[in-house]
Amino acid sequence: MRIGLIGAGRIGALHARTITAHPEVTELVVADADPMRAVEVAAALDATPVPSAAELFSLDIHAVVIASSTASHAGLIRAAAARGLPVFCEKPVALDLAGTREALRAADDAGTLLQVGFMRRFDAGYAAARAAVRGGRLGRLHTVRALTSDP
């Protein structure tokens, strides 16, 4: 499977590592508003950098991950939907409700899948805590407070 990643910043680089580790992914194509950042992230993972999202969308990709700046999310979702591509997009979908509705409508009208990400449940620390709770190692919990940051 050939996956496109738009946004090679902190969270985009994290997604890039996860994507390239998946056994069904044959190629990751990386675009960023800063083309040199796309080159850096791609080089570290034997991925393919491209200079822009437009270039990425011109390729034969099977799905796209959007991890770019928030202001660009809705437009990129619409562009992916116009090409029939499934999308995983970092939260939020848009800066306002109207933009969110437009992006959701575009995906729905195109019949494409759109997943908005909040991936904490897959973080190693959360998985370990969940296993400890389910295994009874922590007793009966009444309150949990957590301070989080990206891995």
mmCIF file of the C-alpha atoms, coordinates in Angstrom:
data_MODEL
# 
_entry.id   MODEL 
# 
loop_
_atom_site.group_PDB 
_atom_site.id 
_atom_site.type_symbol 
_atom_site.label_atom_id 
_atom_site.label_alt_id 
_atom_site.label_comp_id 
_atom_site.label_asym_id 
_atom_site.label_entity_id 
_atom_site.label_seq_id 
_atom_site.pdbx_PDB_ins_code 
_atom_site.Cartn_x 
_atom_site.Cartn_y 
_atom_site.Cartn_z 
_atom_site.occupancy 
_atom_site.B_iso_or_equiv 
_atom_site.pdbx_formal_charge 
_atom_site.auth_seq_id 
_atom_site.auth_comp_id 
_atom_site.auth_asym_id 
_atom_site.auth_atom_id 
_atom_site.pdbx_PDB_model_num 
ATOM 1   C CA . MET A 1 1   ? 0.000   0.000  0.000  1.00 0.00 ? 1   MET A CA 1 
ATOM 2   C CA . ARG A 1 2   ? 1.340   3.452  -0.920 1.00 0.00 ? 2   ARG A CA 1 
ATOM 3   C CA . ILE A 1 3   ? 0.492   6.104  1.680  1.00 0.00 ? 3   ILE A CA 1 
ATOM 4   C CA . GLY A 1 4   ? 0.784   9.872  1.412  1.00 0.00 ? 4   GLY A CA 1 
ATOM 5   C CA . LEU A 1 5   ? 1.670   11.987 4.449  1.00 0.00 ? 5   LEU A CA 1 
ATOM 6   C CA . ILE A 1 6   ? 1.074   15.720 4.371  1.00 0.00 ? 6   ILE A CA 1 
ATOM 7   C CA . GLY A 1 7   ? 2.850   17.491 7.207  1.00 0.00 ? 7   GLY A CA 1 
ATOM 8   C CA . ALA A 1 8   ? 6.302   16.479 8.416  1.00 0.00 ? 8   ALA A CA 1 
ATOM 9   C CA . GLY A 1 9   ? 6.426   18.403 11.671 1.00 0.00 ? 9   GLY A CA 1 
ATOM 10  C CA . ARG A 1 10  ? 6.538   16.866 15.131 1.00 0.00 ? 10  ARG A CA 1 
ATOM 11  C CA . ILE A 1 11  ? 3.346   14.815 14.885 1.00 0.00 ? 11  ILE A CA 1 
ATOM 12  C CA . GLY A 1 12  ? 3.812   14.123 11.168 1.00 0.00 ? 12  GLY A CA 1 
ATOM 13  C CA . ALA A 1 13  ? 7.240   12.617 11.841 1.00 0.00 ? 13  ALA A CA 1 
ATOM 14  C CA . LEU A 1 14  ? 5.669   10.419 14.516 1.00 0.00 ? 14  LEU A CA 1 
ATOM 15  C CA . HIS A 1 15  ? 3.014   9.240  12.044 1.00 0.00 ? 15  HIS A CA 1 
ATOM 16  C CA . ALA A 1 16  ? 5.733   8.643  9.440  1.00 0.00 ? 16  ALA A CA 1 
ATOM 17  C CA . ARG A 1 17  ? 7.540   6.220  11.751 1.00 0.00 ? 17  ARG A CA 1 
ATOM 18  C CA . THR A 1 18  ? 4.297   4.395  12.528 1.00 0.00 ? 18  THR A CA 1 
ATOM 19  C CA . ILE A 1 19  ? 3.262   4.189  8.877  1.00 0.00 ? 19  ILE A CA 1 
ATOM 20  C CA . THR A 1 20  ? 6.605   2.877  7.634  1.00 0.00 ? 20  THR A CA 1 
ATOM 21  C CA . ALA A 1 21  ? 6.595   0.211  10.353 1.00 0.00 ? 21  ALA A CA 1 
ATOM 22  C CA . HIS A 1 22  ? 3.305   -1.235 9.079  1.00 0.00 ? 22  HIS A CA 1 
ATOM 23  C CA . PRO A 1 23  ? 3.891   -4.451 7.122  1.00 0.00 ? 23  PRO A CA 1 
ATOM 24  C CA . GLU A 1 24  ? 1.360   -3.616 4.392  1.00 0.00 ? 24  GLU A CA 1 
ATOM 25  C CA . VAL A 1 25  ? 2.890   -0.232 3.567  1.00 0.00 ? 25  VAL A CA 1 
ATOM 26  C CA . THR A 1 26  ? 5.204   -0.485 0.572  1.00 0.00 ? 26  THR A CA 1 
ATOM 27  C CA . GLU A 1 27  ? 5.964   3.229  0.253  1.00 0.00 ? 27  GLU A CA 1 
ATOM 28  C CA . LEU A 1 28  ? 5.431   6.422  2.197  1.00 0.00 ? 28  LEU A CA 1 
ATOM 29  C CA . VAL A 1 29  ? 5.340   9.670  0.227  1.00 0.00 ? 29  VAL A CA 1 
ATOM 30  C CA . VAL A 1 30  ? 5.968   12.774 2.358  1.00 0.00 ? 30  VAL A CA 1 
ATOM 31  C CA . ALA A 1 31  ? 5.010   16.387 1.618  1.00 0.00 ? 31  ALA A CA 1 
ATOM 32  C CA . ASP A 1 32  ? 5.375   19.456 3.811  1.00 0.00 ? 32  ASP A CA 1 
ATOM 33  C CA . ALA A 1 33  ? 4.972   23.218 3.424  1.00 0.00 ? 33  ALA A CA 1 
ATOM 34  C CA . ASP A 1 34  ? 8.751   23.262 3.984  1.00 0.00 ? 34  ASP A CA 1 
ATOM 35  C CA . PRO A 1 35  ? 10.036  20.903 1.277  1.00 0.00 ? 35  PRO A CA 1 
ATOM 36  C CA . MET A 1 36  ? 13.356  20.436 3.093  1.00 0.00 ? 36  MET A CA 1 
ATOM 37  C CA . ARG A 1 37  ? 11.504  19.149 6.147  1.00 0.00 ? 37  ARG A CA 1 
ATOM 38  C CA . ALA A 1 38  ? 9.807   16.554 3.927  1.00 0.00 ? 38  ALA A CA 1 
ATOM 39  C CA . VAL A 1 39  ? 13.254  15.538 2.648  1.00 0.00 ? 39  VAL A CA 1 
ATOM 40  C CA . GLU A 1 40  ? 14.600  15.185 6.219  1.00 0.00 ? 40  GLU A CA 1 
ATOM 41  C CA . VAL A 1 41  ? 11.722  13.034 7.453  1.00 0.00 ? 41  VAL A CA 1 
ATOM 42  C CA . ALA A 1 42  ? 11.683  10.926 4.290  1.00 0.00 ? 42  ALA A CA 1 
ATOM 43  C CA . ALA A 1 43  ? 15.451  10.354 4.372  1.00 0.00 ? 43  ALA A CA 1 
ATOM 44  C CA . ALA A 1 44  ? 15.313  9.032  7.930  1.00 0.00 ? 44  ALA A CA 1 
ATOM 45  C CA . LEU A 1 45  ? 12.742  6.403  6.927  1.00 0.00 ? 45  LEU A CA 1 
ATOM 46  C CA . ASP A 1 46  ? 13.628  5.498  3.352  1.00 0.00 ? 46  ASP A CA 1 
ATOM 47  C CA . ALA A 1 47  ? 10.461  7.277  2.220  1.00 0.00 ? 47  ALA A CA 1 
ATOM 48  C CA . THR A 1 48  ? 9.857   9.438  -0.847 1.00 0.00 ? 48  THR A CA 1 
ATOM 49  C CA . PRO A 1 49  ? 9.763   13.227 -0.411 1.00 0.00 ? 49  PRO A CA 1 
ATOM 50  C CA . VAL A 1 50  ? 7.737   15.450 -2.719 1.00 0.00 ? 50  VAL A CA 1 
ATOM 51  C CA . PRO A 1 51  ? 7.760   19.261 -2.738 1.00 0.00 ? 51  PRO A CA 1 
ATOM 52  C CA . SER A 1 52  ? 4.040   19.852 -2.177 1.00 0.00 ? 52  SER A CA 1 
ATOM 53  C CA . ALA A 1 53  ? 0.654   18.390 -1.348 1.00 0.00 ? 53  ALA A CA 1 
ATOM 54  C CA . ALA A 1 54  ? -0.368  19.039 -4.956 1.00 0.00 ? 54  ALA A CA 1 
ATOM 55  C CA . GLU A 1 55  ? 2.502   16.845 -6.140 1.00 0.00 ? 55  GLU A CA 1 
ATOM 56  C CA . LEU A 1 56  ? 1.542   14.156 -3.620 1.00 0.00 ? 56  LEU A CA 1 
ATOM 57  C CA . PHE A 1 57  ? -2.054  14.164 -4.863 1.00 0.00 ? 57  PHE A CA 1 
ATOM 58  C CA . SER A 1 58  ? -0.837  13.749 -8.458 1.00 0.00 ? 58  SER A CA 1 
ATOM 59  C CA . LEU A 1 59  ? 0.685   10.371 -7.553 1.00 0.00 ? 59  LEU A CA 1 
ATOM 60  C CA . ASP A 1 60  ? -0.980  6.987  -7.360 1.00 0.00 ? 60  ASP A CA 1 
ATOM 61  C CA . ILE A 1 61  ? -1.442  6.720  -3.593 1.00 0.00 ? 61  ILE A CA 1 
ATOM 62  C CA . HIS A 1 62  ? -3.969  4.601  -1.725 1.00 0.00 ? 62  HIS A CA 1 
ATOM 63  C CA . ALA A 1 63  ? -4.660  6.802  1.317  1.00 0.00 ? 63  ALA A CA 1 
ATOM 64  C CA . VAL A 1 64  ? -3.475  10.026 2.914  1.00 0.00 ? 64  VAL A CA 1 
ATOM 65  C CA . VAL A 1 65  ? -2.551  11.090 6.432  1.00 0.00 ? 65  VAL A CA 1 
ATOM 66  C CA . ILE A 1 66  ? -2.977  14.803 7.126  1.00 0.00 ? 66  ILE A CA 1 
ATOM 67  C CA . ALA A 1 67  ? -0.735  16.124 9.891  1.00 0.00 ? 67  ALA A CA 1 
ATOM 68  C CA . SER A 1 68  ? -0.190  19.632 8.571  1.00 0.00 ? 68  SER A CA 1 
ATOM 69  C CA . SER A 1 69  ? -1.164  22.947 10.155 1.00 0.00 ? 69  SER A CA 1 
ATOM 70  C CA . THR A 1 70  ? -4.769  23.124 11.337 1.00 0.00 ? 70  THR A CA 1 
ATOM 71  C CA . ALA A 1 71  ? -5.713  25.823 8.842  1.00 0.00 ? 71  ALA A CA 1 
ATOM 72  C CA . SER A 1 72  ? -4.886  23.468 5.964  1.00 0.00 ? 72  SER A CA 1 
ATOM 73  C CA . HIS A 1 73  ? -6.834  20.405 7.167  1.00 0.00 ? 73  HIS A CA 1 
ATOM 74  C CA . ALA A 1 74  ? -10.246 21.089 5.620  1.00 0.00 ? 74  ALA A CA 1 
ATOM 75  C CA . GLY A 1 75  ? -8.873  21.961 2.193  1.00 0.00 ? 75  GLY A CA 1 
ATOM 76  C CA . LEU A 1 76  ? -6.669  18.881 2.155  1.00 0.00 ? 76  LEU A CA 1 
ATOM 77  C CA . ILE A 1 77  ? -9.582  16.679 3.216  1.00 0.00 ? 77  ILE A CA 1 
ATOM 78  C CA . ARG A 1 78  ? -11.631 18.093 0.339  1.00 0.00 ? 78  ARG A CA 1 
ATOM 79  C CA . ALA A 1 79  ? -8.739  17.509 -2.086 1.00 0.00 ? 79  ALA A CA 1 
ATOM 80  C CA . ALA A 1 80  ? -8.335  13.913 -0.911 1.00 0.00 ? 80  ALA A CA 1 
ATOM 81  C CA . ALA A 1 81  ? -12.085 13.302 -1.101 1.00 0.00 ? 81  ALA A CA 1 
ATOM 82  C CA . ALA A 1 82  ? -12.156 14.644 -4.666 1.00 0.00 ? 82  ALA A CA 1 
ATOM 83  C CA . ARG A 1 83  ? -9.649  11.898 -5.517 1.00 0.00 ? 83  ARG A CA 1 
ATOM 84  C CA . GLY A 1 84  ? -11.556 9.206  -3.624 1.00 0.00 ? 84  GLY A CA 1 
ATOM 85  C CA . LEU A 1 85  ? -8.776  8.736  -1.071 1.00 0.00 ? 85  LEU A CA 1 
ATOM 86  C CA . PRO A 1 86  ? -9.375  7.527  2.478  1.00 0.00 ? 86  PRO A CA 1 
ATOM 87  C CA . VAL A 1 87  ? -8.087  10.091 4.992  1.00 0.00 ? 87  VAL A CA 1 
ATOM 88  C CA . PHE A 1 88  ? -6.693  10.037 8.484  1.00 0.00 ? 88  PHE A CA 1 
ATOM 89  C CA . CYS A 1 89  ? -6.560  13.642 9.704  1.00 0.00 ? 89  CYS A CA 1 
ATOM 90  C CA . GLU A 1 90  ? -5.157  15.033 12.903 1.00 0.00 ? 90  GLU A CA 1 
ATOM 91  C CA . LYS A 1 91  ? -7.646  16.989 14.969 1.00 0.00 ? 91  LYS A CA 1 
ATOM 92  C CA . PRO A 1 92  ? -9.285  19.405 14.469 1.00 0.00 ? 92  PRO A CA 1 
ATOM 93  C CA . VAL A 1 93  ? -10.847 19.069 11.038 1.00 0.00 ? 93  VAL A CA 1 
ATOM 94  C CA . ALA A 1 94  ? -11.049 22.841 10.576 1.00 0.00 ? 94  ALA A CA 1 
ATOM 95  C CA . LEU A 1 95  ? -10.774 26.148 12.393 1.00 0.00 ? 95  LEU A CA 1 
ATOM 96  C CA . ASP A 1 96  ? -14.533 26.634 12.561 1.00 0.00 ? 96  ASP A CA 1 
ATOM 97  C CA . LEU A 1 97  ? -17.786 24.712 12.388 1.00 0.00 ? 97  LEU A CA 1 
ATOM 98  C CA . ALA A 1 98  ? -18.570 25.767 8.812  1.00 0.00 ? 98  ALA A CA 1 
ATOM 99  C CA . GLY A 1 99  ? -15.196 24.520 7.562  1.00 0.00 ? 99  GLY A CA 1 
ATOM 100 C CA . THR A 1 100 ? -15.653 21.288 9.469  1.00 0.00 ? 100 THR A CA 1 
ATOM 101 C CA . ARG A 1 101 ? -19.067 20.715 7.944  1.00 0.00 ? 101 ARG A CA 1 
ATOM 102 C CA . GLU A 1 102 ? -17.756 21.394 4.430  1.00 0.00 ? 102 GLU A CA 1 
ATOM 103 C CA . ALA A 1 103 ? -14.910 18.908 4.847  1.00 0.00 ? 103 ALA A CA 1 
ATOM 104 C CA . LEU A 1 104 ? -17.176 16.245 6.322  1.00 0.00 ? 104 LEU A CA 1 
ATOM 105 C CA . ARG A 1 105 ? -19.710 16.774 3.543  1.00 0.00 ? 105 ARG A CA 1 
ATOM 106 C CA . ALA A 1 106 ? -16.990 16.450 0.888  1.00 0.00 ? 106 ALA A CA 1 
ATOM 107 C CA . ALA A 1 107 ? -15.845 13.121 2.332  1.00 0.00 ? 107 ALA A CA 1 
ATOM 108 C CA . ASP A 1 108 ? -19.418 11.899 2.695  1.00 0.00 ? 108 ASP A CA 1 
ATOM 109 C CA . ASP A 1 109 ? -20.411 12.984 -0.827 1.00 0.00 ? 109 ASP A CA 1 
ATOM 110 C CA . ALA A 1 110 ? -17.339 11.252 -2.260 1.00 0.00 ? 110 ALA A CA 1 
ATOM 111 C CA . GLY A 1 111 ? -17.976 8.119  -0.225 1.00 0.00 ? 111 GLY A CA 1 
ATOM 112 C CA . THR A 1 112 ? -14.456 8.248  1.193  1.00 0.00 ? 112 THR A CA 1 
ATOM 113 C CA . LEU A 1 113 ? -13.457 7.241  4.694  1.00 0.00 ? 113 LEU A CA 1 
ATOM 114 C CA . LEU A 1 114 ? -12.420 10.033 7.043  1.00 0.00 ? 114 LEU A CA 1 
ATOM 115 C CA . GLN A 1 115 ? -10.921 9.275  10.444 1.00 0.00 ? 115 GLN A CA 1 
ATOM 116 C CA . VAL A 1 116 ? -10.124 12.148 12.769 1.00 0.00 ? 116 VAL A CA 1 
ATOM 117 C CA . GLY A 1 117 ? -7.279  11.189 15.035 1.00 0.00 ? 117 GLY A CA 1 
ATOM 118 C CA . PHE A 1 118 ? -6.920  11.126 18.752 1.00 0.00 ? 118 PHE A CA 1 
ATOM 119 C CA . MET A 1 119 ? -4.457  8.317  19.138 1.00 0.00 ? 119 MET A CA 1 
ATOM 120 C CA . ARG A 1 120 ? -3.601  8.263  22.854 1.00 0.00 ? 120 ARG A CA 1 
ATOM 121 C CA . ARG A 1 121 ? -5.110  4.808  23.298 1.00 0.00 ? 121 ARG A CA 1 
ATOM 122 C CA . PHE A 1 122 ? -2.264  3.415  21.188 1.00 0.00 ? 122 PHE A CA 1 
ATOM 123 C CA . ASP A 1 123 ? 0.529   5.107  23.153 1.00 0.00 ? 123 ASP A CA 1 
ATOM 124 C CA . ALA A 1 124 ? 2.709   2.603  25.003 1.00 0.00 ? 124 ALA A CA 1 
ATOM 125 C CA . GLY A 1 125 ? 2.055   4.220  28.396 1.00 0.00 ? 125 GLY A CA 1 
ATOM 126 C CA . TYR A 1 126 ? -1.694  4.101  27.958 1.00 0.00 ? 126 TYR A CA 1 
ATOM 127 C CA . ALA A 1 127 ? -1.571  0.526  26.729 1.00 0.00 ? 127 ALA A CA 1 
ATOM 128 C CA . ALA A 1 128 ? 0.495   -0.487 29.776 1.00 0.00 ? 128 ALA A CA 1 
ATOM 129 C CA . ALA A 1 129 ? -1.880  1.315  32.150 1.00 0.00 ? 129 ALA A CA 1 
ATOM 130 C CA . ARG A 1 130 ? -4.895  -0.306 30.521 1.00 0.00 ? 130 ARG A CA 1 
ATOM 131 C CA . ALA A 1 131 ? -3.315  -3.743 30.829 1.00 0.00 ? 131 ALA A CA 1 
ATOM 132 C CA . ALA A 1 132 ? -2.533  -3.078 34.503 1.00 0.00 ? 132 ALA A CA 1 
ATOM 133 C CA . VAL A 1 133 ? -6.135  -2.024 35.186 1.00 0.00 ? 133 VAL A CA 1 
ATOM 134 C CA . ARG A 1 134 ? -7.610  -4.965 33.280 1.00 0.00 ? 134 ARG A CA 1 
ATOM 135 C CA . GLY A 1 135 ? -5.224  -7.347 34.998 1.00 0.00 ? 135 GLY A CA 1 
ATOM 136 C CA . GLY A 1 136 ? -6.265  -6.096 38.421 1.00 0.00 ? 136 GLY A CA 1 
ATOM 137 C CA . ARG A 1 137 ? -2.749  -4.975 39.336 1.00 0.00 ? 137 ARG A CA 1 
ATOM 138 C CA . LEU A 1 138 ? -3.922  -1.498 40.362 1.00 0.00 ? 138 LEU A CA 1 
ATOM 139 C CA . GLY A 1 139 ? -6.992  -2.498 42.346 1.00 0.00 ? 139 GLY A CA 1 
ATOM 140 C CA . ARG A 1 140 ? -10.266 -0.670 41.885 1.00 0.00 ? 140 ARG A CA 1 
ATOM 141 C CA . LEU A 1 141 ? -9.688  2.795  40.448 1.00 0.00 ? 141 LEU A CA 1 
ATOM 142 C CA . HIS A 1 142 ? -11.845 5.703  41.540 1.00 0.00 ? 142 HIS A CA 1 
ATOM 143 C CA . THR A 1 143 ? -10.021 8.585  39.894 1.00 0.00 ? 143 THR A CA 1 
ATOM 144 C CA . VAL A 1 144 ? -7.258  8.812  37.327 1.00 0.00 ? 144 VAL A CA 1 
ATOM 145 C CA . ARG A 1 145 ? -5.386  11.995 36.511 1.00 0.00 ? 145 ARG A CA 1 
ATOM 146 C CA . ALA A 1 146 ? -2.897  12.028 33.692 1.00 0.00 ? 146 ALA A CA 1 
ATOM 147 C CA . LEU A 1 147 ? -0.458  14.542 32.289 1.00 0.00 ? 147 LEU A CA 1 
ATOM 148 C CA . THR A 1 148 ? 0.358   13.776 28.684 1.00 0.00 ? 148 THR A CA 1 
ATOM 149 C CA . SER A 1 149 ? 2.801   14.829 26.019 1.00 0.00 ? 149 SER A CA 1 
ATOM 150 C CA . ASP A 1 150 ? 3.687   13.414 22.640 1.00 0.00 ? 150 ASP A CA 1 
ATOM 151 C CA . PRO A 1 151 ? 6.121   10.514 22.593 1.00 0.00 ? 151 PRO A CA 1 
# 
